[in-house]
Amino acid sequence: MVAPTNFNLQNLRGKAFKGFVQFQEPNGSTWYRMKERQTVSFDMRFNRAEHYSDDGQKAVDPAGHSHGFRMTIKLTSDLFDSVFSNSSDPQTLSYWIYKNTIYDPIEIIFVASFENHEDISPPFSTENKVNIKFVLDPSDFSTGQGVGGSPEISISGTVLSITSALRSTTTEQ
Protein backbone atom coordinates (compact mmCIF):
# COMPACT_ATOMS: atom_id res chain seq x y z
CA MET A 1 0.00 0.00 0.00
CA VAL A 2 1.26 3.47 -0.89
CA ALA A 3 1.53 5.97 1.95
CA PRO A 4 -0.84 8.95 1.69
CA THR A 5 0.58 12.17 0.28
CA ASN A 6 -0.31 15.67 1.42
CA PHE A 7 -0.66 17.38 -1.97
CA ASN A 8 -0.69 20.84 -0.40
CA LEU A 9 2.93 20.71 0.76
CA GLN A 10 5.02 23.66 -0.40
CA ASN A 11 7.57 21.39 -2.09
CA LEU A 12 4.85 19.83 -4.29
CA ARG A 13 3.39 23.10 -5.55
CA GLY A 14 4.03 24.25 -9.08
CA LYS A 15 6.17 27.23 -9.93
CA ALA A 16 7.06 29.08 -13.15
CA PHE A 17 3.80 28.14 -14.91
CA LYS A 18 3.94 28.58 -18.68
CA GLY A 19 0.66 28.04 -20.46
CA PHE A 20 -0.85 29.28 -23.69
CA VAL A 21 -3.60 28.58 -26.16
CA GLN A 22 -3.25 28.58 -29.90
CA PHE A 23 -5.99 28.54 -32.52
CA GLN A 24 -5.61 26.51 -35.70
CA GLU A 25 -7.57 24.81 -38.43
CA PRO A 26 -7.60 21.00 -38.07
CA ASN A 27 -4.56 19.38 -39.66
CA GLY A 28 -3.24 22.84 -40.33
CA SER A 29 0.41 23.68 -40.09
CA THR A 30 -0.20 27.31 -39.08
CA TRP A 31 -1.34 28.23 -35.60
CA TYR A 32 -2.06 31.52 -33.92
CA ARG A 33 -1.43 32.25 -30.25
CA MET A 34 -3.73 34.58 -28.37
CA LYS A 35 -1.54 37.08 -26.58
CA GLU A 36 -3.79 38.31 -23.76
CA ARG A 37 -4.29 37.05 -20.23
CA GLN A 38 -6.20 33.78 -20.20
CA THR A 39 -7.53 31.18 -17.81
CA VAL A 40 -8.40 27.62 -18.76
CA SER A 41 -10.24 24.89 -16.85
CA PHE A 42 -11.10 21.33 -17.83
CA ASP A 43 -13.86 18.95 -16.83
CA MET A 44 -13.01 15.34 -17.65
CA ARG A 45 -15.84 12.81 -17.63
CA PHE A 46 -15.05 9.18 -18.46
CA ASN A 47 -18.52 7.72 -19.03
CA ARG A 48 -19.46 4.24 -17.85
CA ALA A 49 -22.48 2.16 -18.88
CA GLU A 50 -23.90 0.32 -15.89
CA HIS A 51 -25.32 -3.18 -16.20
CA TYR A 52 -25.51 -6.43 -14.26
CA SER A 53 -23.22 -9.33 -15.04
CA ASP A 54 -24.44 -12.92 -15.40
CA ASP A 55 -23.81 -13.56 -11.70
CA GLY A 56 -25.94 -10.57 -10.66
CA GLN A 57 -23.09 -8.24 -9.77
CA LYS A 58 -23.18 -4.65 -10.92
CA ALA A 59 -20.61 -3.94 -13.62
CA VAL A 60 -19.60 -0.94 -15.65
CA ASP A 61 -18.28 -0.75 -19.19
CA PRO A 62 -16.44 2.15 -20.80
CA ALA A 63 -18.88 4.29 -22.79
CA GLY A 64 -16.68 6.99 -24.22
CA HIS A 65 -15.91 10.34 -22.69
CA SER A 66 -17.45 13.80 -22.57
CA HIS A 67 -14.59 16.09 -21.61
CA GLY A 68 -15.24 19.81 -21.67
CA PHE A 69 -13.28 23.02 -21.23
CA ARG A 70 -13.89 26.66 -20.45
CA MET A 71 -11.45 29.48 -20.97
CA THR A 72 -11.52 33.23 -20.67
CA ILE A 73 -9.43 35.72 -22.59
CA LYS A 74 -9.08 39.38 -21.68
CA LEU A 75 -10.65 41.41 -24.48
CA THR A 76 -8.72 44.13 -26.23
CA SER A 77 -9.66 45.84 -29.50
CA ASP A 78 -6.75 44.23 -31.39
CA LEU A 79 -8.40 40.82 -30.89
CA PHE A 80 -11.07 41.91 -33.39
CA ASP A 81 -10.87 42.78 -37.06
CA SER A 82 -12.71 45.47 -39.04
CA VAL A 83 -14.06 42.67 -41.30
CA PHE A 84 -16.21 39.67 -40.32
CA SER A 85 -15.52 37.15 -43.08
CA ASN A 86 -12.98 34.60 -44.31
CA SER A 87 -10.76 37.54 -45.13
CA SER A 88 -10.50 38.48 -41.44
CA ASP A 89 -7.05 38.33 -39.90
CA PRO A 90 -6.53 34.79 -38.49
CA GLN A 91 -4.84 36.33 -35.45
CA THR A 92 -8.16 37.83 -34.34
CA LEU A 93 -11.20 36.36 -32.64
CA SER A 94 -13.31 37.76 -35.50
CA TYR A 95 -11.81 35.16 -37.82
CA TRP A 96 -12.35 32.22 -35.45
CA ILE A 97 -15.90 33.24 -34.53
CA TYR A 98 -16.69 33.64 -38.24
CA LYS A 99 -15.28 30.14 -38.94
CA ASN A 100 -17.71 28.79 -36.33
CA THR A 101 -20.56 30.78 -37.91
CA ILE A 102 -20.08 28.97 -41.23
CA TYR A 103 -19.44 25.63 -39.45
CA ASP A 104 -15.82 25.34 -40.50
CA PRO A 105 -14.02 23.23 -37.93
CA ILE A 106 -11.39 24.93 -35.79
CA GLU A 107 -9.25 23.71 -32.93
CA ILE A 108 -7.61 25.26 -29.93
CA ILE A 109 -4.43 23.64 -28.70
CA PHE A 110 -3.83 24.19 -24.99
CA VAL A 111 -0.23 23.66 -23.92
CA ALA A 112 1.04 24.10 -20.37
CA SER A 113 4.34 23.35 -18.70
CA PHE A 114 5.25 23.96 -15.12
CA GLU A 115 8.01 23.00 -12.79
CA ASN A 116 7.40 21.68 -9.30
CA HIS A 117 9.79 22.13 -6.45
CA GLU A 118 12.39 19.37 -6.13
CA ASP A 119 11.15 15.97 -4.99
CA ILE A 120 12.09 15.41 -1.34
CA SER A 121 10.30 12.09 -0.88
CA PRO A 122 11.95 8.75 -1.61
CA PRO A 123 12.38 7.53 -4.23
CA PHE A 124 13.94 10.84 -5.26
CA SER A 125 13.24 11.90 -8.81
CA THR A 126 14.53 14.63 -11.10
CA GLU A 127 11.28 14.40 -13.07
CA ASN A 128 9.70 17.43 -11.44
CA LYS A 129 8.35 19.10 -14.61
CA VAL A 130 4.78 18.58 -15.83
CA ASN A 131 3.73 18.96 -19.48
CA ILE A 132 0.13 18.81 -20.67
CA LYS A 133 -1.36 19.29 -24.12
CA PHE A 134 -5.07 19.13 -25.01
CA VAL A 135 -6.82 19.58 -28.38
CA LEU A 136 -10.08 21.53 -27.98
CA ASP A 137 -13.14 22.20 -30.14
CA PRO A 138 -14.49 25.67 -29.28
CA SER A 139 -18.24 25.95 -29.83
CA ASP A 140 -19.56 28.49 -27.29
CA PHE A 141 -18.48 32.13 -27.15
CA SER A 142 -19.87 34.56 -24.58
CA THR A 143 -18.74 37.91 -23.31
CA GLY A 144 -19.36 40.21 -20.39
CA GLN A 145 -17.85 42.79 -18.14
CA GLY A 146 -17.93 42.82 -14.37
CA VAL A 147 -18.12 45.93 -12.24
CA GLY A 148 -14.78 47.71 -12.53
CA GLY A 149 -13.22 44.79 -14.37
CA SER A 150 -11.87 44.45 -17.85
CA PRO A 151 -14.09 42.82 -20.48
CA GLU A 152 -13.47 39.13 -21.14
CA ILE A 153 -14.68 36.56 -23.59
CA SER A 154 -15.50 33.04 -22.40
CA ILE A 155 -14.95 30.20 -24.83
CA SER A 156 -16.08 26.67 -24.06
CA GLY A 157 -16.57 23.41 -25.88
CA THR A 158 -15.35 19.84 -26.09
CA VAL A 159 -11.94 18.36 -25.40
CA LEU A 160 -11.21 16.32 -28.54
CA SER A 161 -8.07 14.63 -27.28
CA ILE A 162 -5.54 14.64 -24.50
CA THR A 163 -2.23 14.47 -26.32
CA SER A 164 0.05 14.65 -23.31
CA ALA A 165 -0.21 14.74 -19.51
CA LEU A 166 3.07 13.59 -18.10
CA ARG A 167 5.95 14.21 -15.76
CA SER A 168 9.35 14.85 -17.30
CA THR A 169 12.86 16.15 -16.72
CA THR A 170 12.25 19.06 -19.15
CA THR A 171 9.46 21.55 -19.82
CA GLU A 172 8.02 21.82 -23.32
CA GLN A 173 7.66 25.19 -25.02
PyMOL commands that set and color helices and strands:
alter all, ss='L'
color gray80, all
select helices_A, chain A and resi 10-12+77-79+93-101
alter helices_A, ss='H'
color red, helices_A
select strands_A, chain A and resi 14-24+31-33+38-43+46-52+58-65+68-74+107-116+129-144+152-168
alter strands_A, ss='S'
color yellow, strands_A
deselect
rebuild
show_as cartoon
